[in-house]
Amino acid sequence: MSYLVLVRHGQSIWNLEKKFTGWVDVDLTENGKLEAKKAGELIKIKNINIDICYSSFQLRAKNTLKLIKQVLQNIKVSKEAWELNERHYGALTGLNKDEMKIKLGEEKVHQFRRSWDLRPDPLDKNNPYHPINIDAYKEIPINKIPDTESLKDTYERVLEFYKREIEKEISNNNFLISAHGNSIRALCKYLFKLDENEISKLEIPTGNPLLINLDEKKKITDCKYLDSERAKDLVVF
């Protein structure tokens, strides 16, 4: 038996301000820090020894993991992976979601947020929010940095990383991933064998660990959110 713990970062400043964040580096709110600490406490109660943890390159995920590690104090290996970054929202980056609903219509904004293969318009490379202008991404090959992404694009990079770095080791180690709503949704699509319609309905709460149990054949035997009061509906597996 092994465990995979998925944690969407705690509430970020742009979550609170209802902005499309994507690859922009924004930090946690005070509430987000409390969510991250509580996530660590909930994992600690389960008495699970985490062997390897990953976060994305983004500040809100890294700081969520930092706060979790302060609570657990027993994580052996900690790494960062840009492939776990949030979906890139292209030209929507930095814009207010409610304002975009008024401008574009609620249905169009919903399509941008939840459709499988629809990409927003690309973000201009001169925009300060473009990843090529953010120091955190200077080490990423330029051809890997997107101007915009669909959920399908996010799925492909997350899945490639998961198969390369985690899947082959999951039978012998317990993993924790601190990432983002869409990168975790992408991973759940693969793990739970969801189709394109099912993944559009999956909501990932901030700062609430999703504990997944796997048997020796890497088959999921159980899964649950550790904070039952803030749990979202889970898929049937």
Secondary structure in CASP SS format (residue, H / E / C, confidence):
PFRMAT SS
TARGET T0000
AUTHOR 0000-0000-0000
METHOD secondary structure of the structure
MODEL  1
M C 1.00
S E 1.00
Y E 1.00
L E 1.00
V E 1.00
L E 1.00
V E 1.00
R E 1.00
H C 1.00
G C 1.00
Q C 1.00
S E 1.00
I H 1.00
W H 1.00
N H 1.00
L H 1.00
E C 1.00
K C 1.00
K E 1.00
F C 1.00
T C 1.00
G C 1.00
W C 1.00
V C 1.00
D C 1.00
V C 1.00
D C 1.00
L E 1.00
T C 1.00
E H 1.00
N H 1.00
G H 1.00
K H 1.00
L H 1.00
E H 1.00
A H 1.00
K H 1.00
K H 1.00
A H 1.00
G H 1.00
E H 1.00
L H 1.00
I H 1.00
K H 1.00
I H 1.00
K C 1.00
N C 1.00
I C 1.00
N C 1.00
I C 1.00
D C 1.00
I E 1.00
C E 1.00
Y E 1.00
S E 1.00
S C 1.00
F C 1.00
Q C 1.00
L H 1.00
R H 1.00
A H 1.00
K H 1.00
N H 1.00
T H 1.00
L H 1.00
K H 1.00
L H 1.00
I H 1.00
K H 1.00
Q H 1.00
V H 1.00
L H 1.00
Q C 1.00
N C 1.00
I C 1.00
K C 1.00
V E 1.00
S E 1.00
K E 1.00
E E 1.00
A C 1.00
W H 1.00
E H 1.00
L H 1.00
N C 1.00
E C 1.00
R C 1.00
H C 1.00
Y C 1.00
G H 1.00
A H 1.00
L H 1.00
T C 1.00
G C 1.00
L C 1.00
N E 1.00
K H 1.00
D H 1.00
E H 1.00
M H 1.00
K H 1.00
I H 1.00
K H 1.00
L H 1.00
G C 1.00
E H 1.00
E H 1.00
K H 1.00
V H 1.00
H H 1.00
Q H 1.00
F H 1.00
R H 1.00
R H 1.00
S C 1.00
W C 1.00
D C 1.00
L C 1.00
R C 1.00
P C 1.00
D C 1.00
P C 1.00
L C 1.00
D C 1.00
K C 1.00
N C 1.00
N C 1.00
P C 1.00
Y C 1.00
H C 1.00
P H 1.00
I H 1.00
N H 1.00
I C 1.00
D H 1.00
A H 1.00
Y H 1.00
K C 1.00
E C 1.00
I C 1.00
P C 1.00
I H 1.00
N H 1.00
K H 1.00
I C 1.00
P C 1.00
D C 1.00
T C 1.00
E C 1.00
S C 1.00
L H 1.00
K H 1.00
D H 1.00
T H 1.00
Y H 1.00
E H 1.00
R H 1.00
V H 1.00
L H 1.00
E H 1.00
F H 1.00
Y H 1.00
K H 1.00
R H 1.00
E H 1.00
I C 1.00
E H 1.00
K H 1.00
E H 1.00
I C 1.00
S C 1.00
N C 1.00
N C 1.00
N C 1.00
F E 1.00
L E 1.00
I E 1.00
S E 1.00
A E 1.00
H C 1.00
G H 1.00
N H 1.00
S H 1.00
I H 1.00
R H 1.00
A H 1.00
L H 1.00
C H 1.00
K H 1.00
Y H 1.00
L H 1.00
F C 1.00
K C 1.00
L C 1.00
D C 1.00
E H 1.00
N H 1.00
E H 1.00
I H 1.00
S H 1.00
K C 1.00
L C 1.00
E C 1.00
I C 1.00
P C 1.00
T E 1.00
G C 1.00
N C 1.00
P C 1.00
L E 1.00
L E 1.00
I E 1.00
N E 1.00
L E 1.00
D C 1.00
E C 1.00
K C 1.00
K C 1.00
K C 1.00
I E 1.00
T E 1.00
D E 1.00
C E 1.00
K E 1.00
Y E 1.00
L C 1.00
D C 1.00
S H 1.00
E H 1.00
R H 1.00
A C 1.00
K C 1.00
D C 1.00
L C 1.00
V C 1.00
V C 1.00
F C 1.00
END
